[in-house]
C-alpha cells in the first residue's frame, strides 16, 4: 500500500507544478 501512497504523493506534486506553470 506504500506504493499507492507514493504514487498519490507524486501525482499531487505534479499537479502543484502544473498549476505553477499554468
Secondary structure, DSSP 8 states (H G I E B T S, - for coil): -HHHHHHHHHHHHHHHHHHHH-
